[in-house]
Amino acid sequence: MEPDAVDRRTFVAALGSCTAHLFFTLGAATAGARRLFAAPRGNPVIGREPWGRLEKLTEGAWALISTPLAGGPDAMRTISNGGIIAGREGVAVVEGLGSEQGARWLADAALELTGRWPTHVILTHYHSDHSNGLAAFRTEGRTPLYYSTTKTREDLVASVRDRDRPSSAVATLRAERVTLVDAEAVTLDLGGRRLRIVPRAGHTRSDLVVILEDPHLVWCGDLVWNGLFPNYIDARPSELSRHVRALRGEPAERWVPGHGSLADAGALDVYLALLDDVEAAARRGLEAGRPVEVIARDYHPPAGLGEWVLFSPRYYETAFRAWARELGGGATE
């Protein structure tokens, strides 16, 4: 399970909106930020690499917790969190991850852990740190069924339109074995293990979440971040809050966020409090006629919500610009 190193120039050229600044701020990552990614939350760690670790959640289900702030040339292979879920008749993986090398590693891990190559691949949204590796799950004689949405596929196509080479992720989602989950949840039976793939929105205009019914576990995509301030670049903030509240309403044992360590109910409550605080600050500032960049400059999450690491120093401004777009106030460009 040792894929080739990710070429720096190729990777930077392919970076998408979730992590465009992360690559350039790794050197400034605080010790606290590194601990945030590196600290397990009580589950057995059955595999650890420079780019992430696999935590066993229950029999036949594992969470990939990516650790891109760990440093070193291999730290960026997966970038986003993901997972492996196995039943008697099939194996689903969550996310295409940040590179084909990272996705191949996850597929090999699934094969080692379950005896099967992934039969299903679920993409939560189009951002490149979740989608770049999609093609790696397709090999000669092995073509999994992919799950995505029409809007996600459209946005992925639009996001790579100006690149100087074709996108293997776009080509993969144009293949025949793709199920589009656009209006209603889809149930996937892996053989004694049922998943619900639920269409939601807020981080982008189209997000999917994956819910394992027994035991109750939720893969949230980037609707949920844990200890990392969320990226609002494509966000519809009121939808984001509404759909995160719906996820909090799930009687789950654990939530797997898009970035950061595993979350429990308390962590979801803190995250929702952060979203509410950002909204309140946006409304106060915009109603007072303050420029977005000034609102962002003066914003700090309440101390009671703990430390929230920034992937980019512009993430506060990105959040308030998203609220300005929604509320119709302040400069948005």
N, C-alpha and C positions, 0 to 999 in steps of 0.2 A: 504494500500500500504506500508506495513512495513515488508520487507523480513528479514530473519535471517542475523546476522552479518557474514561477510566473515572471515573465520578462517585464522589467520595470516600465519601459516605454509603451509596450502593448497594454499593460494594465492601466497606466495613467490615461491612455487614450480611450480606454473603454469604461472608465469610471462613470457612474451615473449620479443622480441627484442626491442619493442618501449619503454618499461618502466622498464627494468630490474634494472636500477639504481635509478629510481624515488623513490621507496619505502624506500630506504636507505638515501635519501637526503632531505626528507620532513622536518626534524628538522632544516635544514640549510636554508630553503626557506626564501628569503628576504620578507620584507613587500611589496616591489614593485611586486614581483612575485605573492604573494597572491592577491594583488589588480588586477593584470592582469587577473586572473581567475575569480575574484569575481565581476568585474564591468560590469553591463549590458550596451548595446550599444543603448539604446533608445527604445527598443521594450518592450511591456508589459510582465512582468514576471508573469506567471500564476501558477507557482509551484516552490518551492525552498526546497531542501533537503541538508544535509551535503555533499553529493557527486556531486551535480549539480543543475541546474535550467532549467526550460522549458520556452523559450521565444516564444511568438506568433509572427510569421512572417507575416501571412496573414490569412484570414479565412480558416480554415482547414489545416494549416501547422504550425508546431512548430519545433524549434531547441532545442535539448538537448545540453547545454554547461556544460561539466563536470568540476568540481573544485577539482581535487585531491590534491591541495596544501592547501585546507582549514583546514586540520588537523582533528584529532579525529579518532576514530575507524571505522567510516563509510565512510570516504572520498574517499575510493578506489573502491567503488562498480561499477562505470561505467567507469571511467578513460578517455575514448575517448568521443568525441562529437558524436552526432547522430541526429535523428529526427523522426517525425511522420507526414505523409502526408495522408489526407483523401479525398475520393471522395464519390459519392452516393452509389457505389457498393463495395468499398474495402478500406482498410487502409494499407499503407506501412510504415514500420519502416526501418530506415537506421542504420546499424551496429548491431552486436551481443553483443558489449560492453565487459567490462572486467570481468564480473562474471555473473553467472546465476541469482543471487539475483538482480543485477542491471538490467538485461534484463527483469526479471519478473516485476520489478517496472515500466519500460518503457511500457511494454505490458498492465499493469493495468492502467497506465496513458492514453494510447490510448483508452482503453475501457471506461474510465470515460469521456474523452473528445469527443469521436465520437460515443459511443454506440456500437462499434465493437471491437472484438479482432483482432490483426493484421492478415491480410490475405496474406501479402507479406513481406518478410524480405530480405534486400539487404546488402550484405557484401562487403565492399570496398576492403579489402585485408586480408591476413592470420594472421597478427600479433595478439597476444593473447589479447591485450587490446581492440581489435575490434571483436574478434571471440569467446572468452571464454564462453559467455552467449547464444550462438545460440540455444542450446537445450531447453532453458526455454520458447521459443515461441511455442513449441509443447506441448500440453496438451491433455488430453482425449477428443476426439471429435473436437479438434482444431489443424489442421496441415496446417500451412501457406505454400505458395510456396516460396522457397528460390532462390535467385539469387546470383551467384558467377561465377568463371571462372575455367577452368580445371587446370591452373597453380596454382591458389590460393588453390584449393583443394589438389593438389600434395604437395605444400609447407607446408600446414597445417599438412598433414600426416607426412612429413619429420621432422617437427619441434617438434612433440610429440613422435617420434619413440622411444626415449630413456627414456621416462617417465615410472614410475613403476606402472601406472594404465592407463586404456583406456581413451580416450578423447571423451567427449560427443559431442564436436564440430565436430570432425572428423566423428563420427557416424551420426550426423545430415546431413552433406553434402554428405554422401553416401546414403541417403534416396532417395525414388523415386521422391518426389516433389521438384526437384532442376532443375532450368534452368541455363545452362552455357552460359555466354555471352562472347564469345571468339574472334570473328572477327569483328562483326558489332554491332552497337547500337541496343538496343531492346526498343520498345515503350510499356509502360504499361499504360493502360487506367483504371483508378479507378472509372470511371463513372463521366464524366464532369470534370475530372482532369487527364491530361496526363503527364507522366514522361518519360524521356529518360534515359536509363541506358547505359552508354558509356564506352567501354573498353579503358583503357589507361595504362601507365606504367611510372616508374621512381622512385617512393618510394620503390616499389618492382618490380619484373619482370612482375607483373600483378595487376593492380589497376582498380577499377570501380569508376565512378563518377555518381551522380544522379542529373538530371536537371529537375526541375519543369518548365513547359513552360509558365504558366500564373498564377500569376506574375512570372517573371524569377528569380529563386533561384537555387543555385548550392550547393550540398553537395560534398565536394572535397576529403573526406578521408584524408590520410596523405600526399597527394601531396602538400597540403597547410597547413602551420602552421602560427599562428598569434601571434607575440611577443615571441614565443618560438623557439629557434634554432632547426631546423629539425634534425631528426635522419637519417643518411645516411647508417645505418648498412647493408641494402640490396639494397642501391640506385644504379642506373645507372645515374650518374649526368647529362650527356648531355640530356638524355631522360627526366629526371625530369624537367630541365629548359624548354625543348620544350613543354612538356605537360602542365606545369603551364602557359606558354604563351598562349596556346590554351584555357585554362580556363579563362584567363584574357580577351580573345577575346569574351567571352560570354556577351551579353548585359544584365547582371544580375543586380538585385537590391541589393542582398546580396550573399556572399559566406560563407558557413559554413565550417570552416577548421577542420582538424582532431583533433587539440588541440588549445586551446586559444579561445578568444572571437570572435564574428562574425566579418567578414571582409567586407569592401567596396572596391571600385576600388582603392582608395588611398593606402589601406593596401596591396592589391595585388601588386601594383607598388613597394612599399617598400620591400616586400618579394622577388620579382624578382631582385631588386637591391642587396639584400643580397646574393642570389644565384649567381649572376654575380660576386660579390666581392669575394666570396669563390672560384669560378673558377679562377679568375685572380690571387689570392694569390697562389692557387695550381700550376698553370702553371709557375708563376715566381719562386716559390721555387723548383719545380721539375726540371725545366730547369737549375737552378743553382746548381743542385746536392745536395740539402739540404735534410736530412732525414725527413720523414713525421712528426715524433714527434717534431722536431725542428720547422717546419713550423707551427704546431698546437700551440706550446708553445708561439710563437711570434704573433699569430693572434688575432686580436680584430676587431669586426665589426665597420665600420666607425660611429663616433658619430652622424652623420647626419641621420643615419637609426634608431636611438633610441635604447632602451635597448632590448636585446634579451636574455631571460632567458634560462639557460641550465638545462635540466633534469639531465644531468650527466656531470661531468668535462671532460669526455673523448669525448664528442660529436664533438669538433673541430677536434680532431685526427681522429675520425671515418669518418668525412667528407673528410679530405685530403687523407685518405687511399682509399676511394672510388674513388677519382680523380686519385690517383696513379694507381689503378687497370685499370681504363679506358685509361689512357695515357701511361701506360706501364713504369712508372718510379717510383723509390723509393721502399723501402721495404713495402710490404703489409701485412706482418704477424708480 
